[in-house]
Amino acid sequence: MRHVMTGVSGRWLTMLLLALISAMASAEPVTVERDSVLRSEPRTDASVAGNLAKGATGDAVARQGAWVQVKSGALTGWLYSFNVRFGVVTPGSGDGAGAGSALGRVFGPRQKVNVTATIGIRGLDEEDLKQAHFDQGQMQQLDGYAANRDQAAEHAGSAGLTAGKVDYLDQAGSTP
């Protein structure tokens, strides 16, 4: 009987350890990249749960679509995932890749660029445009997507679309 109890206790301890490891693995460290409003739910119209300043750290405990649930100190709430960097930025590290972060290790160091973000779409700033260079291979790939007038008409017809004429507006905003 004693052996059975030890086996049951051993399995219980193993299950407990696995649950703890799973819980620790699911919380990914994050650093807030811009002042952010935490929401009580993953919706823009949800009530405000708090605010996190740029540079604040915490743990991503859940994800839903473009939202990530962050626990930072006493605050827990949802914010857009593009407002955080996965992995904790340590002062003086310079790269912010988050040595302990799985995503940081996979995607490596981030370039130091200023990025404008609007509803999850990252834009280009002046510095990005200055660093841009011509890529003939990309231009050839783009040209491969081009369609002539006949191809476009055939495709539109196969989708049940028909051509229509739209009159231009005059300067005053009314039709001629």
N, C-alpha and C positions, 0 to 999 in steps of 0.2 A: 504494500500500500504506500509506503514511503516513497518508493521509486516512482509510482504513478503521480504522486503529488509533486515531486520534483520536476517530472516531465511537463505537467500542466503549468507549473510556475515558470518553467523555462520557456514554454511556448508563449505564455502571457507576457513575459519580459521581452521576448523577441518581437512580438506584435507591438508592444509599447515603443520599443526602440525604432522599429520601422515607421510607426506613426510620427514619432518625433523627427526623424530624419526627413520624412516626406514633408512635414510642415516647414522645416527649416529650408528645404530645397525649393519650396514653392514661393517663398518670400525673396524676391530679387531686390537687391539694394538699388535705389534710384537717387538722383540728384535733380532738383528742380532747376530748369534752365531759364525760366522767366517767372516773374510774379504771377501767381496762379490762384484762382478761386477754386476751392474744394466744394463739390456738390454732394448732396446727400444720396443722390442716385445718378446713374450714368446718363443724364439728360441735361441739356442747357437750361431748361426751365425748372429744374429741381431746386429745392431750397439750398442756401449756402451753409455748408458745414464748417467753413473756416477759410483762412487764407494762408498760403505758403509763399514766402519770399524767395527770390532767385538765390540759389545756393543751398537752400534747405535740403536735408537728406531724410530719407525714410525707406520704407520697404513697399514694393509693389506686391499686394497680397491677392489681387484678382484682376482679370481683364475681361472686357466685354466690348467687342467692336473696336472703335478708336479710343475707348476709354480705359483707364487704368485706375484701380482703387489703391490709394496710397495711405499708409499709416506712418505718421511722423509725430513722434512724441505722443501727446494726448489727442491729437487730431487724426481722424480717419475720414476719407472722402474720395470722391471720384474727380479726375481731371483728364484732359486730353493727353494721350500718350506722347504726342509730339512736344509737350511741355516738360518732359523729363528725359534725362539721359540715364540709361540703365547702367548700373555700376556706380560706385561712389567715387567722386573726384577727390583725390587726396591732395592737399596743398603741396605745391612743388613738383608734382608728378608731371605736369605739363601736358600730358596727352589726354587725360580724362577717360581713358578706355575702360577703366574699372578692372584692375587686375583680378579681383575676385568675381567678376561678373561673367557669366557664361556668354551673354551676348557681346560683352566687351571683348572677350577673347576671340570670338568668332569674327566680328567685324573689324577688329583692330582699332588703332588710334584714329580719332576724328581729325579732319583737317580743321585748321583754325579759320573759319569763314563766318561772316555774319549772314544769317539766313532769315528771310522774312517768311512767316508762316501764316496762312489764312485758311481756316477750317480744314486743317490737315494737309494743305497743299503748300509745299515749300517753294518759295520763289527765289529769284536770283538778285543779288545786289551788285553794286558797281564793281567791287573787287572780283566777283565771279566772272563778270563780263570781261574784265581786263585780262584774266587768266585763261580765257577761252582760246582755242586754237582750231584751225580748219582740219577736218578729217574727211578726206576724199572717199574713204570706204563708207562712211555714214551717208554721204551725199549720194553715192551709187545705190545704197540700200533704199534711201528715200525715193530716188527716181524709179526704183522697181515697183513702188506702190502706185505710181501715176496711172491714170486711166484716160483714154481718149474719149471724145464725145460719144462715139458709137458704143463703146464699152459701158460708159455711164448710163446711156439710154437703155441698153439691153438689161443692165442690172436693175435699174429703176423699174422697168416694165415687168421683170420677173418678180419684183416685190409688190406689184400692183399699184405703183406710183404713176401718176401722169403729170405732164408738163402743164404749167399754168402761167399766165401773164400777170405781172404785178406792175401797176402804173406807179411812176415816181411821184413823190409829193413835191409841190412847188415850195418856194421859200416860206410862204405863210403857213404851210402845214396842211393845205387842202389839196385835193386832187385837181388836175387841170381841166 
